Amino acid sequence: PKNALLSTLLFLDQFVWLGRSGIYKNKERADLISKISLYCWMSSSVCTSLVEIGELGRLSASMKKLEKDLKGIDKHENDQYQAKV
């Protein structure tokens, strides 16, 4: 969905540019397309944020599990721990 929203934004932004440059004369429709384009950008940004937050949560849980498994061992010498850090 993120890529589809971003692609829609880029497509609609061409019409916004045409409206603002005066090539496309229907101002009401250009304003509507501008709003839709903005909502696509906002939705894409929200999707990106949710994906990043999920990835951070997954990585945090993985690190906690690895730290639990490496209890009593110097974790800074472990290659797997170093790769995740």
N, CA, C and O atoms as a Tinker XYZ file with bonds, in Angstrom:
   340  protein
     1  N      0.810000   -1.204000    0.000000    73     2
     2  CA     0.000000    0.000000    0.000000    64     1     3
     3  C      0.859000    1.277000    0.000000    63     2     4     5
     4  O      0.487000    2.290000   -0.593000    81     3
     5  N      2.009000    1.204000    0.676000    73     3     6
     6  CA     2.856000    2.385000    0.760000    64     5     7
     7  C      3.325000    2.811000   -0.630000    63     6     8     9
     8  O      3.257000    3.990000   -0.976000    81     7
     9  N      3.797000    1.861000   -1.419000    73     7    10
    10  CA     4.291000    2.184000   -2.754000    64     9    11
    11  C      3.166000    2.633000   -3.675000    63    10    12    13
    12  O      3.365000    3.510000   -4.516000    81    11
    13  N      1.991000    2.044000   -3.525000    73    11    14
    14  CA     0.844000    2.451000   -4.345000    64    13    15
    15  C      0.439000    3.884000   -4.024000    63    14    16    17
    16  O      0.133000    4.664000   -4.925000    81    15
    17  N      0.437000    4.228000   -2.744000    73    15    18
    18  CA     0.092000    5.593000   -2.349000    64    17    19
    19  C      1.134000    6.591000   -2.849000    63    18    20    21
    20  O      0.792000    7.682000   -3.306000    81    19
    21  N      2.391000    6.213000   -2.759000    73    19    22
    22  CA     3.450000    7.096000   -3.226000    64    21    23
    23  C      3.396000    7.269000   -4.740000    63    22    24    25
    24  O      3.619000    8.368000   -5.248000    81    23
    25  N      3.104000    6.206000   -5.452000    73    23    26
    26  CA     2.964000    6.295000   -6.910000    64    25    27
    27  C      1.780000    7.179000   -7.288000    63    26    28    29
    28  O      1.867000    7.972000   -8.226000    81    27
    29  N      0.684000    7.043000   -6.563000    73    27    30
    30  CA    -0.486000    7.883000   -6.820000    64    29    31
    31  C     -0.157000    9.348000   -6.565000    63    30    32    33
    32  O     -0.565000   10.221000   -7.331000    81    31
    33  N      0.577000    9.618000   -5.494000    73    31    34
    34  CA     1.008000   10.980000   -5.202000    64    33    35
    35  C      1.810000   11.552000   -6.362000    63    34    36    37
    36  O      1.544000   12.666000   -6.813000    81    35
    37  N      2.778000   10.804000   -6.838000    73    35    38
    38  CA     3.622000   11.299000   -7.925000    64    37    39
    39  C      2.824000   11.501000   -9.215000    63    38    40    41
    40  O      3.084000   12.442000   -9.964000    81    39
    41  N      1.863000   10.628000   -9.472000    73    39    42
    42  CA     1.024000   10.770000  -10.659000    64    41    43
    43  C      0.140000   12.006000  -10.556000    63    42    44    45
    44  O      0.083000   12.813000  -11.483000    81    43
    45  N     -0.550000   12.152000   -9.426000    73    43    46
    46  CA    -1.465000   13.281000   -9.252000    64    45    47
    47  C     -0.722000   14.611000   -9.148000    63    46    48    49
    48  O     -1.256000   15.662000   -9.502000    81    47
    49  N      0.506000   14.552000   -8.661000    73    47    50
    50  CA     1.284000   15.777000   -8.527000    64    49    51
    51  C      1.565000   16.418000   -9.890000    63    50    52    53
    52  O      1.780000   17.627000   -9.978000    81    51
    53  N      1.563000   15.619000  -10.935000    73    51    54
    54  CA     1.742000   16.173000  -12.281000    64    53    55
    55  C      0.556000   17.077000  -12.649000    63    54    56    57
    56  O      0.737000   18.133000  -13.256000    81    55
    57  N     -0.640000   16.658000  -12.282000    73    55    58
    58  CA    -1.832000   17.462000  -12.551000    64    57    59
    59  C     -1.869000   18.715000  -11.674000    63    58    60    61
    60  O     -2.325000   19.775000  -12.101000    81    59
    61  N     -1.381000   18.573000  -10.445000    73    59    62
    62  CA    -1.293000   19.743000   -9.559000    64    61    63
    63  C     -0.353000   20.769000  -10.177000    63    62    64    65
    64  O     -0.651000   21.963000  -10.200000    81    63
    65  N      0.766000   20.305000  -10.669000    73    63    66
    66  CA     1.734000   21.206000  -11.305000    64    65    67
    67  C      1.118000   21.872000  -12.533000    63    66    68    69
    68  O      1.303000   23.070000  -12.748000    81    67
    69  N      0.389000   21.103000  -13.336000    73    67    70
    70  CA    -0.266000   21.671000  -14.521000    64    69    71
    71  C     -1.272000   22.747000  -14.125000    63    70    72    73
    72  O     -1.384000   23.774000  -14.794000    81    71
    73  N     -2.003000   22.510000  -13.038000    73    71    74
    74  CA    -2.979000   23.492000  -12.569000    64    73    75
    75  C     -2.318000   24.754000  -12.051000    63    74    76    77
    76  O     -2.793000   25.861000  -12.307000    81    75
    77  N     -1.233000   24.593000  -11.330000    73    75    78
    78  CA    -0.552000   25.762000  -10.762000    64    77    79
    79  C      0.204000   26.559000  -11.811000    63    78    80    81
    80  O      0.422000   27.759000  -11.641000    81    79
    81  N      0.603000   25.911000  -12.886000    73    79    82
    82  CA     1.322000   26.625000  -13.941000    64    81    83
    83  C      0.368000   27.299000  -14.928000    63    82    84    85
    84  O      0.799000   28.083000  -15.774000    81    83
    85  N     -0.927000   26.992000  -14.821000    73    83    86
    86  CA    -1.911000   27.628000  -15.685000    64    85    87
    87  C     -2.222000   26.844000  -16.941000    63    86    88    89
    88  O     -3.047000   27.283000  -17.742000    81    87
    89  N     -1.596000   25.705000  -17.140000    73    87    90
    90  CA    -1.861000   24.891000  -18.331000    64    89    91
    91  C     -3.225000   24.225000  -18.209000    63    90    92    93
    92  O     -3.984000   24.168000  -19.176000    81    91
    93  N     -3.530000   23.723000  -17.022000    73    91    94
    94  CA    -4.832000   23.103000  -16.757000    64    93    95
    95  C     -5.719000   24.176000  -16.135000    63    94    96    97
    96  O     -5.391000   24.707000  -15.074000    81    95
    97  N     -6.832000   24.498000  -16.775000    73    95    98
    98  CA    -7.633000   25.676000  -16.415000    64    97    99
    99  C     -8.690000   25.433000  -15.345000    63    98   100   101
   100  O     -9.164000   26.394000  -14.740000    81    99
   101  N     -9.074000   24.196000  -15.091000    73    99   102
   102  CA   -10.141000   23.910000  -14.131000    64   101   103
   103  C     -9.579000   23.978000  -12.704000    63   102   104   105
   104  O     -9.028000   23.001000  -12.197000    81   103
   105  N     -9.727000   25.143000  -12.068000    73   103   106
   106  CA    -9.126000   25.376000  -10.749000    64   105   107
   107  C     -9.751000   24.498000   -9.664000    63   106   108   109
   108  O     -9.038000   23.999000   -8.793000    81   107
   109  N    -11.069000   24.303000   -9.703000    73   107   110
   110  CA   -11.726000   23.483000   -8.680000    64   109   111
   111  C    -11.213000   22.038000   -8.723000    63   110   112   113
   112  O    -10.926000   21.439000   -7.687000    81   111
   113  N    -11.108000   21.507000   -9.907000    73   111   114
   114  CA   -10.629000   20.127000  -10.039000    64   113   115
   115  C     -9.157000   20.033000   -9.648000    63   114   116   117
   116  O     -8.745000   19.053000   -9.027000    81   115
   117  N     -8.367000   21.033000  -10.002000    73   115   118
   118  CA    -6.948000   21.037000   -9.630000    64   117   119
   119  C     -6.804000   21.088000   -8.109000    63   118   120   121
   120  O     -5.923000   20.432000   -7.553000    81   119
   121  N     -7.651000   21.852000   -7.434000    73   119   122
   122  CA    -7.617000   21.903000   -5.974000    64   121   123
   123  C     -8.003000   20.557000   -5.359000    63   122   124   125
   124  O     -7.402000   20.123000   -4.376000    81   123
   125  N     -9.002000   19.906000   -5.938000    73   123   126
   126  CA    -9.419000   18.592000   -5.461000    64   125   127
   127  C     -8.291000   17.572000   -5.641000    63   126   128   129
   128  O     -8.008000   16.782000   -4.739000    81   127
   129  N     -7.659000   17.597000   -6.802000    73   127   130
   130  CA    -6.543000   16.678000   -7.060000    64   129   131
   131  C     -5.393000   16.967000   -6.110000    63   130   132   133
   132  O     -4.711000   16.046000   -5.660000    81   131
   133  N     -5.174000   18.238000   -5.803000    73   131   134
   134  CA    -4.124000   18.626000   -4.862000    64   133   135
   135  C     -4.395000   18.040000   -3.472000    63   134   136   137
   136  O     -3.475000   17.553000   -2.814000    81   135
   137  N     -5.652000   18.086000   -3.027000    73   135   138
   138  CA    -6.018000   17.529000   -1.718000    64   137   139
   139  C     -5.841000   16.015000   -1.703000    63   138   140   141
   140  O     -5.319000   15.457000   -0.737000    81   139
   141  N     -6.275000   15.353000   -2.768000    73   139   142
   142  CA    -6.128000   13.896000   -2.854000    64   141   143
   143  C     -4.652000   13.527000   -2.842000    63   142   144   145
   144  O     -4.251000   12.568000   -2.183000    81   143
   145  N     -3.851000   14.285000   -3.565000    73   143   146
   146  CA    -2.414000   14.052000   -3.615000    64   145   147
   147  C     -1.793000   14.204000   -2.227000    63   146   148   149
   148  O     -0.942000   13.408000   -1.830000    81   147
   149  N     -2.221000   15.223000   -1.499000    73   147   150
   150  CA    -1.712000   15.449000   -0.149000    64   149   151
   151  C     -2.100000   14.302000    0.778000    63   150   152   153
   152  O     -1.283000   13.861000    1.586000    81   151
   153  N     -3.332000   13.813000    0.672000    73   151   154
   154  CA    -3.761000   12.690000    1.509000    64   153   155
   155  C     -2.977000   11.421000    1.167000    63   154   156   157
   156  O     -2.678000   10.620000    2.053000    81   155
   157  N     -2.645000   11.235000   -0.107000    73   155   158
   158  CA    -1.823000   10.083000   -0.491000    64   157   159
   159  C     -0.443000   10.179000    0.136000    63   158   160   161
   160  O      0.090000    9.180000    0.619000    81   159
   161  N      0.145000   11.380000    0.132000    73   159   162
   162  CA     1.457000   11.567000    0.752000    64   161   163
   163  C      1.385000   11.293000    2.252000    63   162   164   165
   164  O      2.242000   10.607000    2.809000    81   163
   165  N      0.354000   11.836000    2.900000    73   163   166
   166  CA     0.207000   11.653000    4.336000    64   165   167
   167  C      0.015000   10.169000    4.672000    63   166   168   169
   168  O      0.622000    9.667000    5.618000    81   167
   169  N     -0.809000    9.480000    3.916000    73   167   170
   170  CA    -1.053000    8.059000    4.165000    64   169   171
   171  C      0.214000    7.239000    3.941000    63   170   172   173
   172  O      0.501000    6.313000    4.700000    81   171
   173  N      0.958000    7.576000    2.915000    73   171   174
   174  CA     2.220000    6.886000    2.651000    64   173   175
   175  C      3.205000    7.104000    3.793000    63   174   176   177
   176  O      3.918000    6.179000    4.184000    81   175
   177  N      3.246000    8.307000    4.324000    73   175   178
   178  CA     4.141000    8.602000    5.451000    64   177   179
   179  C      3.719000    7.830000    6.695000    63   178   180   181
   180  O      4.572000    7.330000    7.429000    81   179
   181  N      2.419000    7.726000    6.941000    73   179   182
   182  CA     1.922000    6.954000    8.088000    64   181   183
   183  C      2.285000    5.482000    7.926000    63   182   184   185
   184  O      2.725000    4.844000    8.882000    81   183
   185  N      2.105000    4.936000    6.722000    73   183   186
   186  CA     2.464000    3.533000    6.469000    64   185   187
   187  C      3.953000    3.296000    6.702000    63   186   188   189
   188  O      4.339000    2.296000    7.308000    81   187
   189  N      4.778000    4.208000    6.225000    73   187   190
   190  CA     6.224000    4.090000    6.422000    64   189   191
   191  C      6.566000    4.110000    7.904000    63   190   192   193
   192  O      7.389000    3.319000    8.365000    81   191
   193  N      5.940000    5.009000    8.647000    73   191   194
   194  CA     6.194000    5.092000   10.086000    64   193   195
   195  C      5.789000    3.812000   10.794000    63   194   196   197
   196  O      6.516000    3.328000   11.661000    81   195
   197  N      4.640000    3.259000   10.437000    73   195   198
   198  CA     4.182000    2.018000   11.064000    64   197   199
   199  C      5.120000    0.857000   10.763000    63   198   200   201
   200  O      5.398000    0.039000   11.640000    81   199
   201  N      5.605000    0.782000    9.533000    73   199   202
   202  CA     6.547000   -0.282000    9.163000    64   201   203
   203  C      7.845000   -0.136000    9.962000    63   202   204   205
   204  O      8.382000   -1.123000   10.463000    81   203
   205  N      8.342000    1.088000   10.079000    73   203   206
   206  CA     9.587000    1.320000   10.819000    64   205   207
   207  C      9.418000    1.011000   12.309000    63   206   208   209
   208  O     10.312000    0.428000   12.923000    81   207
   209  N      8.292000    1.392000   12.887000    73   207   210
   210  CA     8.034000    1.098000   14.301000    64   209   211
   211  C      7.947000   -0.412000   14.517000    63   210   212   213
   212  O      8.468000   -0.931000   15.504000    81   211
   213  N      7.294000   -1.111000   13.601000    73   211   214
   214  CA     7.219000   -2.572000   13.694000    64   213   215
   215  C      8.588000   -3.217000   13.598000    63   214   216   217
   216  O      8.889000   -4.169000   14.318000    81   215
   217  N      9.418000   -2.691000   12.704000    73   215   218
   218  CA    10.767000   -3.230000   12.546000    64   217   219
   219  C     11.607000   -2.989000   13.808000    63   218   220   221
   220  O     12.358000   -3.866000   14.235000    81   219
   221  N     11.476000   -1.801000   14.397000    73   219   222
   222  CA    12.199000   -1.518000   15.642000    64   221   223
   223  C     11.739000   -2.433000   16.772000    63   222   224   225
   224  O     12.557000   -2.900000   17.565000    81   223
   225  N     10.437000   -2.691000   16.851000    73   223   226
   226  CA     9.913000   -3.600000   17.866000    64   225   227
   227  C     10.423000   -5.012000   17.684000    63   226   228   229
   228  O     10.782000   -5.685000   18.649000    81   227
   229  N     10.452000   -5.456000   16.435000    73   227   230
   230  CA    10.947000   -6.807000   16.144000    64   229   231
   231  C     12.424000   -6.923000   16.491000    63   230   232   233
   232  O     12.851000   -7.922000   17.069000    81   231
   233  N     13.206000   -5.906000   16.140000    73   231   234
   234  CA    14.631000   -5.921000   16.435000    64   233   235
   235  C     14.887000   -5.864000   17.937000    63   234   236   237
   236  O     15.790000   -6.534000   18.439000    81   235
   237  N     14.103000   -5.074000   18.650000    73   235   238
   238  CA    14.249000   -4.979000   20.099000    64   237   239
   239  C     13.966000   -6.329000   20.767000    63   238   240   241
   240  O     14.702000   -6.754000   21.658000    81   239
   241  N     12.908000   -6.991000   20.335000    73   239   242
   242  CA    12.575000   -8.305000   20.900000    64   241   243
   243  C     13.676000   -9.316000   20.583000    63   242   244   245
   244  O     14.027000  -10.142000   21.426000    81   243
   245  N     14.212000   -9.250000   19.382000    73   243   246
   246  CA    15.285000  -10.156000   18.995000    64   245   247
   247  C     16.547000   -9.924000   19.827000    63   246   248   249
   248  O     17.220000  -10.872000   20.232000    81   247
   249  N     16.857000   -8.644000   20.077000    73   247   250
   250  CA    18.033000   -8.316000   20.893000    64   249   251
   251  C     17.854000   -8.801000   22.335000    63   250   252   253
   252  O     18.792000   -9.327000   22.933000    81   251
   253  N     16.656000   -8.625000   22.890000    73   251   254
   254  CA    16.397000   -9.077000   24.255000    64   253   255
   255  C     16.539000  -10.596000   24.367000    63   254   256   257
   256  O     17.084000  -11.108000   25.345000    81   255
   257  N     16.047000  -11.300000   23.361000    73   255   258
   258  CA    16.151000  -12.761000   23.364000    64   257   259
   259  C     17.616000  -13.180000   23.272000    63   258   260   261
   260  O     18.051000  -14.095000   23.972000    81   259
   261  N     18.377000  -12.506000   22.401000    73   259   262
   262  CA    19.787000  -12.840000   22.249000    64   261   263
   263  C     20.563000  -12.522000   23.523000    63   262   264   265
   264  O     21.436000  -13.297000   23.914000    81   263
   265  N     20.267000  -11.402000   24.179000    73   263   266
   266  CA    20.930000  -11.061000   25.441000    64   265   267
   267  C     20.612000  -12.089000   26.519000    63   266   268   269
   268  O     21.463000  -12.425000   27.343000    81   267
   269  N     19.375000  -12.584000   26.503000    73   267   270
   270  CA    18.978000  -13.613000   27.476000    64   269   271
   271  C     19.747000  -14.906000   27.205000    63   270   272   273
   272  O     20.181000  -15.580000   28.140000    81   271
   273  N     19.916000  -15.251000   25.929000    73   271   274
   274  CA    20.647000  -16.471000   25.567000    64   273   275
   275  C     22.136000  -16.354000   25.886000    63   274   276   277
   276  O     22.790000  -17.360000   26.161000    81   275
   277  N     22.673000  -15.146000   25.853000    73   275   278
   278  CA    24.104000  -14.932000   26.078000    64   277   279
   279  C     24.418000  -14.553000   27.527000    63   278   280   281
   280  O     25.494000  -14.025000   27.808000    81   279
   281  N     23.509000  -14.813000   28.426000    73   279   282
   282  CA    23.712000  -14.468000   29.847000    64   281   283
   283  C     24.953000  -15.198000   30.365000    63   282   284   285
   284  O     25.087000  -16.411000   30.200000    81   283
   285  N     25.840000  -14.456000   30.980000    73   283   286
   286  CA    27.058000  -15.048000   31.520000    64   285   287
   287  C     28.215000  -15.048000   30.539000    63   286   288   289
   288  O     29.343000  -15.359000   30.922000    81   287
   289  N     27.966000  -14.712000   29.302000    73   287   290
   290  CA    29.003000  -14.653000   28.264000    64   289   291
   291  C     29.157000  -13.185000   27.874000    63   290   292   293
   292  O     28.186000  -12.429000   27.871000    81   291
   293  N     30.385000  -12.791000   27.545000    73   291   294
   294  CA    30.610000  -11.411000   27.100000    64   293   295
   295  C     29.945000  -11.224000   25.745000    63   294   296   297
   296  O     30.435000  -11.698000   24.720000    81   295
   297  N     28.830000  -10.531000   25.764000    73   295   298
   298  CA    28.033000  -10.382000   24.534000    64   297   299
   299  C     28.721000   -9.522000   23.486000    63   298   300   301
   300  O     28.399000   -9.617000   22.302000    81   299
   301  N     29.665000   -8.683000   23.902000    73   299   302
   302  CA    30.342000   -7.807000   22.942000    64   301   303
   303  C     31.356000   -8.573000   22.079000    63   302   304   305
   304  O     31.849000   -8.045000   21.082000    81   303
   305  N     31.659000   -9.802000   22.463000    73   303   306
   306  CA    32.544000  -10.631000   21.648000    64   305   307
   307  C     31.756000  -11.569000   20.730000    63   306   308   309
   308  O     32.348000  -12.249000   19.892000    81   307
   309  N     30.454000  -11.614000   20.875000    73   307   310
   310  CA    29.613000  -12.476000   20.054000    64   309   311
   311  C     29.346000  -11.809000   18.703000    63   310   312   313
   312  O     28.909000  -10.659000   18.647000    81   311
   313  N     29.610000  -12.537000   17.621000    73   311   314
   314  CA    29.461000  -11.985000   16.261000    64   313   315
   315  C     28.004000  -11.665000   15.936000    63   314   316   317
   316  O     27.708000  -10.646000   15.312000    81   315
   317  N     27.103000  -12.539000   16.363000    73   315   318
   318  CA    25.684000  -12.316000   16.076000    64   317   319
   319  C     25.177000  -11.070000   16.787000    63   318   320   321
   320  O     24.405000  -10.298000   16.219000    81   319
   321  N     25.606000  -10.874000   18.018000    73   319   322
   322  CA    25.211000   -9.671000   18.782000    64   321   323
   323  C     25.778000   -8.425000   18.123000    63   322   324   325
   324  O     25.070000   -7.428000   17.980000    81   323
   325  N     27.018000   -8.462000   17.727000    73   323   326
   326  CA    27.664000   -7.314000   17.071000    64   325   327
   327  C     26.967000   -6.967000   15.766000    63   326   328   329
   328  O     26.800000   -5.789000   15.450000    81   327
   329  N     26.556000   -7.977000   15.001000    73   327   330
   330  CA    25.873000   -7.729000   13.727000    64   329   331
   331  C     24.524000   -7.042000   13.945000    63   330   332   333
   332  O     24.143000   -6.169000   13.165000    81   331
   333  N     23.805000   -7.426000   14.993000    73   331   334
   334  CA    22.494000   -6.818000   15.253000    64   333   335
   335  C     22.616000   -5.418000   15.820000    63   334   336   337
   336  O     21.764000   -4.564000   15.576000    81   335
   337  N     23.686000   -5.182000   16.585000    73   335   338
   338  CA    23.890000   -3.832000   17.131000    64   337   339
   339  C     24.216000   -2.914000   15.978000    63   338   340
   340  O     24.431000   -1.719000   16.181000    81   339
